[in-house]
């Protein structure tokens, strides 16, 4: 690869002159010299040394993105369209800001912390981090950090987080099921942490406020391992007489359940009603189409990047802990019980 000095020697000018042309500082460079430099650059396919330039500026122009997920999901972490759309929107927003993205997907939060501390990046976007790990990242990296969908549960709001009204959304969709006549409503997720915990609490609050006693057996755990989904769904299928509706914490799981139940002779919503959360592509394409809570992952990703850029530019974010709104989308997966 040709260097600036080699270009300068070839033309018979100083390296400073070549550098000035590369950086469009040509007020004191003759047009003929500019033409010569540009001709050599094009012919030699010169590529600027970004590493050296960034080190000189004490910046890498790289944003690190860490996506945390539950153990055993592994390669299926991006199978949920929500995660795919979120990461895609972050990548697009980073590119528009003329930065580069370094992405790591992990179920090991200790590994996530190690990466956050060791990566040579200008800032970090961390998705779905749990409470006990966030302090180490925030306090030990000395780099700007913006979280996405991260609940830390200690009452402090002084961290930059782009979240959602998860509890309020779960309350709304559970209340809708109750308004449709359902009183035995189950809740299903693969964990009760962070986002799913907030949705679970919203579901419980709706039951309480509508004078419905919550039974512990109404929580239907799903395994994190995709290979064990069918067994768990079969167990739910065998218990279908215990409830008239199931609220799945995500459209991904709700869609899997709808397909599995119908493959095994159950009619949706005649035999059991199903609702989800996210309003992703699955909710629109399965039949019957899924009643769910709408959110916009692309808005989350774009806002996370713009918030981080604002911090990198030396400006505190307008709001440190953002909760984006949700909207109930009524489709055909809920039966009205008269």
Buried (B, 14 or more C-beta within 10 A) or exposed (E): EBEBEBBBEBBEBEBEBBBBBBEEEBEEBEEEBBEBBEEBBEEBEBEEEEEEEBEEEEEBBBBBBBBBBBEBBBEBBBEBBBBBBBBBBBBBBBEEBEBBBBBBBBBEBEEBBEBBEEBEBBBBBBBBBBEEBBEBBBEEBEBBBBBBBBBBEEEEEEBBBBBBBBBBBBBBBBBBBBEBBBBEBBBBBBBBBBBBBBBBBBBBBBBEEEEBEBEEEBBBBBBBBBEEBEEBBEEBBEEBEEBBBBBBBBBBBBBBBBBBBBEEEBEBBEBBBBBBBBBBBBBEEBEBBBBBBBBBBBBBBBBBBBBBBBBBEEEEBEEBBBBBEBEBBEBEBBBEEE
